[in-house]
Amino acid sequence: MQTIFELQQIIETAITKVDYPQHPAKLYEPIRYIMRFGGKRIRPVLLLLSSELFNKDITIALEAALAIETFHNFTLVHDDIMDNAPLRRGKETVHVKWGVNNAILSGDVMMVEANKHLTNLDSAVLKDALQCFNTTAQGVCEGQQLDMEFEDRDDVSIAEYINMIRLKTAVLVGGSMRLGAIVGGASTEDSGLLYQFGENFGIAFQLQDDILDVYGDPAKFGKQVGGDIISNKQTFLLLKLKEVATAQDIALLDTERNNMDHTAKIDQVTRLYNKYKIRELAAVQMDQYLETAFSALDNISVSGPGKTEIENLAKSLINREH
């Protein structure tokens, strides 16, 4: 069985071998650019691990892994446009480097390329694989739409927020694992259990991200700590604070919305989080989703080191601030 590092290297090699057309250059060069940014390649790695649980020949799932990674990067191109983000992993975003119109069109072609990868799968699994992929892709787009709508609302509930991160983040993790299981020849029950694991883990991962945005070590977290506070972003921590705080402290929170002294704003909001033990409440919620995820993994009918590898990878990602 392959290690996580070996799987990452297999995926990187496969990405470099994808033969995009040379012309029009402004259509395909942005795709090469973002696809070779690097990163942990977590979604395709989880896909390959899921396939390997049922078929030791991971090459049968490589095209599916490329499809998932291409789709994921397509969403990043379009998300960066919507967020007007100048940088991605320390490099210029596609729309900054090539212009918004080129970035939109290159992103569209990436969706086409993802489907082209899927058509290379064995015909015996192709229908189920396409259905899984399309359901996953649609869910991610729904999640992004909800995230944008939440920016203009002050009445978002925690249940709505959980559903949004489920769609925007967790569905792609679960879909990747279900897709890998389908390609590997898993039963409907086992592929469903892997989806349950991935979806619940994905929600836990995003809740941990919310926590780290406030309490993480910036050198290890890889983002500006307090960024969500500065931008007044709806997170589990903020919504929970609004749910449990006194009217006086909610009023204090409201006065901080337009505070241009970012350091003072972060300090004040963090003080409120500490007062109501919001970090601990978020951790409890995160642990509940993790427990559900690992329970689903335990119930998969196969045994062996593959399940342990998935569990270890998940734990390392959750504990990524250490």
C-alpha positions in Angstrom: 0.0 0.0 0.0 1.1 3.5 -0.8 2.0 6.1 1.8 0.3 9.5 1.8 3.5 11.1 0.4 3.7 8.6 -2.3 0.1 9.2 -3.3 0.7 12.9 -3.4 3.7 12.3 -5.7 1.6 10.1 -8.0 -1.0 12.8 -8.3 1.6 15.6 -8.9 3.2 13.5 -11.7 -0.2 12.8 -13.2 -1.0 16.5 -13.2 2.2 17.4 -15.0 1.4 14.8 -17.7 -2.0 16.2 -18.6 -1.7 17.5 -22.1 -3.6 20.8 -22.4 -3.7 22.4 -25.8 -1.2 25.2 -26.5 -3.7 27.5 -28.2 -5.4 29.7 -27.3 -2.6 30.3 -24.8 -4.6 32.7 -22.6 -7.3 29.9 -22.2 -5.0 27.0 -21.2 -2.0 28.7 -19.6 -4.0 29.8 -16.6 -5.1 26.1 -16.1 -1.5 24.9 -16.1 -0.6 27.7 -13.7 -3.2 26.9 -11.0 -3.1 23.1 -11.4 0.7 23.2 -10.7 0.4 25.4 -7.6 1.0 22.4 -5.5 -0.7 21.9 -2.1 -1.5 18.8 -0.1 -3.9 17.4 -2.8 -6.0 16.1 0.1 -9.2 15.4 -1.9 -7.6 13.2 -4.6 -5.5 11.5 -2.0 -8.6 10.6 0.0 -10.2 9.4 -3.3 -7.2 7.1 -4.0 -7.2 5.8 -0.5 -10.9 5.1 -0.7 -10.5 3.2 -4.0 -7.5 1.3 -2.6 -9.7 -0.1 0.2 -11.5 -2.2 -2.4 -9.0 -2.5 -5.2 -5.2 -2.4 -4.7 -4.6 -1.1 -8.2 -4.9 2.7 -7.6 -4.2 3.4 -11.3 -7.9 2.6 -12.0 -8.9 5.7 -9.9 -6.3 8.1 -11.1 -8.5 9.8 -13.7 -11.2 10.3 -11.1 -8.6 11.8 -8.8 -7.6 14.2 -11.6 -11.2 15.1 -12.2 -11.7 16.0 -8.5 -8.5 18.0 -8.3 -9.4 19.9 -11.5 -12.9 20.6 -10.3 -11.5 21.8 -6.9 -9.1 24.2 -8.6 -11.9 25.4 -10.9 -13.9 26.5 -7.8 -10.8 28.3 -6.5 -10.4 30.3 -9.7 -14.1 31.4 -9.6 -14.1 31.9 -5.8 -11.1 34.2 -6.1 -12.9 36.3 -8.6 -16.0 36.6 -6.4 -13.8 37.4 -3.4 -11.6 39.8 -5.4 -8.6 37.9 -3.9 -5.2 39.1 -5.1 -3.2 36.0 -3.9 -3.6 32.3 -3.8 -0.9 30.3 -1.9 1.4 33.4 -2.1 1.0 33.8 -5.9 -1.1 36.0 -8.0 -4.6 34.7 -8.6 -5.6 33.8 -12.1 -7.9 36.8 -12.6 -5.2 39.2 -11.4 -2.6 37.6 -13.7 -4.8 37.2 -16.8 -7.9 39.3 -16.2 -11.4 38.5 -15.0 -12.8 37.4 -18.4 -10.0 35.1 -19.1 -10.2 33.6 -15.6 -13.9 32.9 -16.0 -13.5 31.2 -19.3 -10.4 29.2 -18.1 -12.5 28.1 -15.1 -15.3 27.0 -17.4 -12.9 24.9 -19.4 -11.6 23.3 -16.2 -15.0 22.0 -15.5 -15.0 20.5 -19.0 -11.6 19.0 -18.4 -12.8 17.4 -15.2 -15.6 15.7 -17.1 -13.1 14.5 -19.8 -11.1 12.8 -17.1 -14.2 11.0 -15.8 -15.0 9.7 -19.3 -11.7 7.8 -19.2 -13.0 5.6 -16.4 -14.1 2.0 -17.0 -17.6 1.9 -18.5 -18.8 -0.4 -15.8 -18.5 2.4 -13.2 -18.9 5.5 -15.5 -22.6 6.1 -14.9 -22.4 6.0 -11.1 -19.2 8.0 -11.2 -20.7 10.8 -13.3 -23.8 10.9 -11.1 -21.6 11.1 -7.9 -19.4 13.8 -9.5 -22.3 15.9 -10.8 -24.2 15.8 -7.5 -21.0 16.8 -5.7 -20.3 19.7 -8.0 -23.8 21.0 -7.8 -23.7 20.9 -4.0 -20.5 22.9 -3.9 -22.0 25.6 -6.1 -25.1 25.7 -3.8 -22.8 26.2 -0.8 -20.9 29.0 -2.4 -24.2 30.7 -3.3 -25.4 30.4 0.3 -22.1 31.8 1.6 -22.5 34.9 -0.5 -26.1 35.4 0.6 -25.1 35.1 4.2 -22.9 38.2 3.8 -26.0 40.3 3.6 -27.9 38.7 6.5 -27.8 39.3 10.2 -30.1 36.4 11.1 -28.2 33.4 9.9 -28.8 30.4 12.3 -26.1 27.9 13.3 -28.1 25.2 11.5 -28.0 27.2 8.3 -24.3 27.8 8.7 -23.6 24.1 9.2 -25.6 23.3 6.1 -23.6 25.9 4.2 -20.2 24.6 5.1 -21.5 21.1 4.5 -22.3 22.0 0.9 -19.4 24.3 0.3 -16.6 22.3 1.9 -17.7 18.9 3.2 -19.7 17.6 0.2 -16.5 17.7 -1.9 -14.6 15.6 0.7 -17.4 13.1 0.9 -18.0 13.1 -2.8 -14.3 12.4 -3.5 -14.4 9.4 -1.2 -17.6 8.1 -2.6 -16.2 8.5 -6.1 -13.1 6.6 -5.1 -15.1 3.8 -3.6 -17.3 3.5 -6.7 -14.3 3.2 -9.0 -12.7 0.7 -6.6 -15.8 -1.5 -6.8 -17.3 -0.9 -3.4 -20.8 -1.8 -2.5 -23.5 0.9 -2.3 -23.4 0.6 1.5 -19.6 1.0 1.8 -19.5 3.9 -0.6 -22.2 5.5 1.4 -20.3 5.0 4.6 -17.2 6.6 3.1 -19.4 9.5 2.0 -20.7 9.9 5.6 -17.1 9.8 6.9 -16.0 12.5 4.4 -18.9 14.8 4.8 -18.8 14.7 8.7 -15.0 15.1 8.6 -15.3 18.0 6.2 -17.7 19.8 8.6 -15.4 19.2 11.5 -12.4 20.5 9.4 -14.2 23.7 8.7 -15.2 24.2 12.3 -11.6 23.7 13.2 -10.7 26.3 10.6 -13.1 28.7 12.3 -11.4 28.1 15.6 -7.9 28.5 14.2 -8.8 31.8 12.6 -9.0 33.2 16.1 -6.7 31.0 18.1 -4.2 29.5 15.6 -0.5 30.1 15.3 -0.2 32.2 12.1 3.2 30.6 11.3 1.5 27.2 11.3 -2.1 28.1 10.3 -1.0 29.7 7.0 -3.5 32.5 7.2 -3.8 35.8 9.0 -5.2 35.1 12.5 -8.4 37.2 13.0 -9.2 37.5 9.3 -12.8 36.4 9.8 -13.2 38.9 12.7 -11.8 41.7 10.5 -14.2 40.9 7.7 -17.2 40.3 9.9 -17.5 36.8 8.4 -20.3 34.6 9.6 -18.6 31.7 11.4 -19.7 29.1 14.0 -17.9 31.1 16.7 -19.6 34.4 15.9 -23.1 32.8 15.5 -22.6 30.9 18.8 -21.6 34.1 20.6 -24.7 35.9 19.3 -26.8 32.9 20.6 -25.4 32.9 24.2 -24.2 36.5 24.9 -26.1 39.0 26.9 -27.9 41.9 25.0 -25.2 44.2 26.4 -22.4 42.2 24.9 -24.2 41.7 21.6 -24.5 45.5 21.5 -20.8 45.8 22.2 -20.1 43.2 19.4 -22.2 45.3 17.0 -20.1 48.4 17.7 -17.0 46.6 16.6 -18.3 45.8 13.1 -17.0 49.0 11.6 -13.9 49.4 13.8 -11.0 50.1 11.5 -8.5 49.5 14.2 -8.1 45.8 13.3 -5.9 44.9 16.2 -8.4 46.4 18.7 -11.3 44.8 17.0 -9.7 41.3 17.1 -8.8 41.8 20.8 -12.3 42.9 21.7 -14.1 40.1 19.9 -11.7 37.5 21.1 -12.3 38.7 24.7 -16.0 38.1 24.2 -15.3 34.6 22.8 -13.2 33.9 25.8 -15.8 35.2 28.2 -18.4 32.8 26.9 -16.0 29.9 26.3 -17.0 29.9 22.6 -13.8 28.1 21.6 -14.7 25.2 23.9 -18.3 25.1 22.6 -17.0 25.0 19.0 -14.6 22.2 19.9 -17.5 20.2 21.3 -19.4 20.6 18.1 -16.4 19.7 16.1 -15.8 16.5 18.1 -19.3 15.4 17.6 -18.9 15.5 13.8 -15.5 13.7 14.1 -17.1 11.0 16.2 -19.8 10.5 13.6 -17.2 10.4 10.9 -15.0 7.8 12.5 -18.0 5.7 13.4 -18.9 5.5 9.7 -15.3 4.6 8.9 -15.4 1.8 11.4 -18.5 0.3 9.9 -17.0 -0.2 6.4 -17.0 -3.9 5.7 -13.3 -4.1 4.7 -10.4 -4.0 7.2 -6.7 -3.4 6.9 -4.1 -0.6 6.9 -6.1 1.5 4.4 -8.7 2.5 7.0 -6.0 3.3 9.5 -4.3 5.5 6.9 -7.5 7.4 6.3 -8.0 7.9 10.0 -4.4 9.0 10.6 -4.6 11.5 7.7 -7.9 12.9 9.0 -6.4 13.3 12.5 -3.3 15.0 11.2 -5.5 17.5 9.3 -7.6 18.3 12.3 -4.5 18.8 14.5 -2.8 20.9 11.9 -2.1 23.8 14.3 0.2 21.7 16.4 
